[in-house]
Amino acid sequence: MSQTQQHIIIVDDEAPAREMVGEYLKMHGFGVTLCDGGKTLREAIEVSVPDLVVLDLNMPEEDGLSIIRDLKGRTNVPVIMLTATASPIDRVVGLELGADDYIAKPCELRELMARIRSVLRRSAPARAPAAAPEATSAKAKDQLVRFGTKWLDLEAQALRDDEGNEHPLTASEFGLLKVFAANPKRVLSRERLLELANARDAEAFDRAVDLRIMRIRRKIEIDPTKPAVIRTIRGGGYLFSPVGEKA
């Protein structure tokens, strides 16, 4: 696998399904590893951490939700869920656990490819032109945004506390924080947030926005039950108050 080739792991207990998806992704230039469940996924990640995981939720030995919980507890790898018979609550729980998107199974391969490219764009490290040495300090400062108890490093796509400890951040959470950083003190509807974050259609993902905001608040607010940094505006959406100012 070349250094520039993006690596995707396909996890599905049905061999024909994972091989079909794998072959399609290989045709489009991706490096692919096929896994039949959680055990082989963990073994594959020990060898090489992928750029993204496509995960079937309905598997006999270990269900996809428990795999997502374990995976997100150890890595920030983006996850797209494949859902065949999974109920809406399973999709919601998966999103709350940190999954970045979902798609119904059997899936249209072109749509899956679009979802993959979208999630990879949101999770890819920002690439900025090389700055002159004297501009490095100012540039580094510009790349840091205060979000309550944490600092968001836009270039590294990392969330850190005042001691420099990094806190896990999914690609979709970073996408929302980046939008808020660019639009302080502006009320943003869920639809507008999704549009600016380059996420999927608003109708399907309203609930996902709320779940992600809830997860973000747990990480940045002094009291997540009384949010002061990312506030809910009734009938409007959400508003980012850089230093938690009152309206």
N, C-alpha and C positions, 0 to 999 in steps of 0.2 A: 504494500500500500504506500503510495507516495505521500510526502509530508503535507501536501496541499489537499489531498483527497479526504473528503469528510466521511467519517465512519458511523454507520448506523447499525444498531442491533435490532433484529426482528425476533420477538418472543411470541410464539404461538405453538400450542401442542398439536395442531393439525399440520402435518408436513406439507401437503399440497398448497395450503394457504400461505405458509411462511416462505416456501420456495417460489411461489408466484410473485409475491411482493419483493422478495430478494432479487430475483432475476430482473424485474422491472427497474429497481433502483440501480442495479449494476449497469443496466443499459444507459442510465442517465448519469453515470460517472461516479457513483458513490461506492465506497468500500462497505461491504456487508458481512455481518456475522449472523448466523441463524441459530436460535436457541429454542429448546422445546419446553422450557419452564424456568422457574426461579433459580434452581440449582445451577443449571448451565449458564444462565445469565450472570450470576455472581462469579463463576469461574472465568467467563469471558472478560468481565470488567477487571478482574485481577491481572489479566494479561494486558489489556488496553482499555482505557476509559473512552467510551464512544462520544460522538458529538450529539447523539440523540438515540432514544429507545422508542420503538413502536411496540406496544404491549397489548396483547389480548387479555381482556379482563376475565374471561370465563375459561379457566383451565382446571382440570380435575385435581391435581396434587396440591397446588398452592394458588389461591385466587390472586388476580391481578392487583386488588387493593392492598393486600398484605405485601406484595412485591413493591408497589409504589411506596408504601410507608417505609419499608426497609431501605429502598434505593435512595429516597430523598433524605433519609436520616444520615446517609454516608456520603452523598455526592450532590452536585447541583445539575446533574445531567437532565436535559429536557425530556419529557415523556409525552407521547401521543397515545391515548387509549383507543383500542379497537373494541367496540361494543356490539355484540350480536344480540344476546337476550338480556343484557344487563338493564336493570330498571333505571329510571331517571335518578333515583336516589343514589344508585351506585356511581353514576356519572358525577353527581354533585359531591359525593364523598371523595371520589378520585381527584376532582379539582381542588377540594379543600386540603387534601393531602399533598398537593403540589404539582399534579399533572398540568400540562400546559395546553392541551387540546384533546378533542375526541372526535371520532368519526365512526359512523355506523358500519357494521360488517354484515354481508360482503360489501366491500367498498369499491367505489370507482377509483381506479388506480391514478388517474389524472388528478382527482380531487385530493387523494392522499399525498401525492407529490406536492401539490400546492400548499397543503397544510404543513408538510415537512419543511419546505422552503421558507414559509412564513415564520415558523418557530425558530428555525436556524438563523434567520435574519435578526430576530429579536434577541437571540442568545449569543450572537457572534460578538467578540470583543471589538470595541470601537477602534477604528484605524484612522489616526489623524496624521497629517503631514508632519514631517520632522520639524521641530521648532529650533530657533537659534538658541544657543546656550543662555543668553541673558533673558530670554523669554520663558525659560523652563519653569522658573519659580512662579511667575504670574499665571502661566498656563495651568500648572498643577493646582493652584488655588482655584482657578475658574472651574476645574473639573470636580471640585468638592462642593456638595450641597448639604446643608444641615437639615436633617429631618428628625426633629424631636431629640431623642436620646442618642441618635446615630448620625453618622456621616455617610452620604452616598458618593462613592467614587465613580463618576460617569465613565471615565476611561477604562478602569479595571472592572467595571460592572460589579462592584463589591459594596457591601454594607458593613461599616465598622463602628465600634464604639469608641469612646474617648481614649481608651487604652490601646487602640489599634487592633483589637480582636475582631476577626471577621465573623459575620453572622450569615447563615445560609440564605440565599436569595434566588428564587426561581427566575427563569427568563421572562415569564409573564409578569411577575412582580416588579422586576427591573423595568420592564416596558412601561408600566403604570407610573412608577416613581420618576422615570425620565420625563414623562409627559407633565407630571406635576411640577417638576423642577423648572421646566420651560414655561410654565403657566401659573406662577404664584399669584395668589389672591384673586384667582378667576374661578367662577363657578363652572364646572365642567359636567355635562350630562353623561350618563353611562354611554350613550351612543357616541358622543364626541370623544370620550376617553378611548373607546375601542377603535375609533377611526384614527386618532392620533397615534395610538400604540400599535397600529397595523395588525390588529387582532381580527378575529372572525366576526361574522355578522352579529349586530347588536341584539336582534330579537332572540337569538339562541343563547346569547351570552350575558344578558343582563344579570342573571343570578351568579354567573361566574365572576363578574366584576365585584359584586358585593362580597363574595367569599374571599377574593384576593385582597380587597381593602381590609377585611377583617384580619386576615393573616398579617398584612403589613402593619396594621395598628398594634398587633401584639408585639411587634419587633421595635417600633419606634415611639410609641406613646408612653408617657409616664403612667397613665391610667387608661388602658384600652377601653374601659367601659365608659369613660368620659373623654372622648378624643378631642384634642385641642389643635393637633397638627394637620390631620386630614379630617375635616369636619363634614358631616352630612348636612346638606342644605335641602330642607323639605321641599319636594316638588321641583327641585332643580338639579341635584346631583351631588358632587363633592367639590370641596374647596381646600386648597393647600395654603395654610398659614405658616410661613417660613419659621417664625419664632413662637407660634402658637398664640398669636394675638387674638383678642376677643373682637367680635364683629362690632 
